[in-house]
Amino acid sequence: MQSCYAATTFQQTITTTVPAAVNVTAVNTSAAQGTINPATGVSSSPVASFRLQTNGADTNYTYVVQASLLTTGGTSVNAYAQIASNGYILLGNNSPTLYPTVSAVNDIKSGTPISANNANVIAYPLTNTLNNLASATLTNNSAYGGLCYIVKTGTSKDGTLIQTVGSNPLTSTYSLTNDRAGVYQAVVTFSANRNP
């Protein structure tokens, strides 16, 4: 009588999918504050800095940088302007009794500002510095409230965007007599919107 022994082996493959994820954080927030010389309107060039980390591709998210300021009555409006081919950020007086009017903001956005018509709002050129990101393009996109920057990561998974306010105000947007003393600001927001 002969004995027979057999071994049985089962093989199974386990797979899982890691969904695209993103993390956006503000960096060096103390540098986002500065000063304006009251005689000239020259700024100390504050910066808004953000770090973007993701494991996905540009097709997974639309990365958007938006800016807003408050106008009369507390209404928030877009604080980016494009004049000729240059991008600007508008800083508005942040005291409720001194908020700029919407017409003051629109005077600057018209491209031919008159200082008497844009009290309490000042425009400065804006420079984007990208570290390990592919691009930041000023785009007029109604889905994001008008002018905004669309950021592309390219092949990077970890990078920074720094928006620097230029030192010299746009001509005819700063006036010692028309722009009242106070804190001038715009709120810059970097968001990641998941694509369908």
C-alpha positions, 0 to 999 in steps of 0.5 A, spaced: 500 500 500 502 506 498 501 513 501 500 519 497 501 526 500 498 533 497 499 540 498 494 545 497 496 552 495 491 558 495 494 565 492 490 571 493 492 578 490 489 584 494 489 591 491 487 598 494 486 604 491 489 611 494 484 617 492 487 623 490 488 628 496 491 635 497 493 639 502 494 647 502 497 651 508 499 658 509 507 659 510 510 665 513 504 669 515 508 674 518 510 676 512 503 678 509 503 684 513 507 691 511 507 698 511 505 704 506 509 710 506 504 715 507 508 721 503 509 716 497 504 710 497 510 706 497 509 699 500 514 694 504 512 689 499 508 684 503 507 677 501 502 671 501 505 664 501 502 658 500 505 650 500 501 645 496 502 638 497 498 633 493 499 625 491 494 627 485 495 629 478 493 636 475 486 633 472 484 631 479 484 638 482 483 645 480 488 649 484 485 657 484 488 663 488 483 668 489 483 675 492 478 679 495 477 686 499 471 689 502 467 695 499 461 700 502 456 696 506 461 690 507 460 687 500 466 683 498 469 684 491 474 681 487 481 684 488 485 682 482 486 687 476 489 686 469 491 692 466 495 691 459 498 684 461 500 686 468 497 683 474 495 687 480 492 686 487 487 692 490 488 693 497 482 697 500 481 700 507 479 695 512 475 700 517 468 699 515 467 707 515 472 708 510 471 701 506 472 704 498 466 704 494 465 699 488 465 704 483 472 706 486 474 699 485 472 699 478 475 706 477 482 702 478 480 696 474 478 700 468 485 701 466 485 709 466 484 710 474 483 717 476 486 718 484 480 722 485 475 717 483 478 711 487 479 713 494 481 708 500 483 703 495 490 702 492 493 698 486 500 694 486 503 690 481 503 683 483 509 678 482 508 670 483 514 666 485 513 658 484 518 653 487 517 646 484 510 648 481 509 648 473 505 655 472 500 660 475 496 663 470 491 670 471 485 667 468 478 670 468 473 665 470 466 666 472 466 660 476 471 663 481 468 670 481 472 673 475 480 674 475 484 669 479 490 665 478 490 657 476 496 654 478 498 647 475 503 642 479 506 639 473 509 633 475 511 636 482 507 633 488 510 639 493 511 646 492 510 653 494 507 659 491 509 666 493 505 672 491 509 679 492 506 686 492 510 690 488 513 697 492 510 702 487 503 703 487 499 703 480 499 711 478 493 715 480 491 709 485 495 712 491 493 719 494 495 722 500 489 727 500 484 721 498 486 715 501 485 715 508 490 713 514 488 706 516 489 698 515 489 697 507 488 689 505 486 684 501 484 677 503 488 672 498 485 665 498 488 658 495 484 653 494 483 646 491 477 644 488 476 637 486 474 635 479 469 631 477 
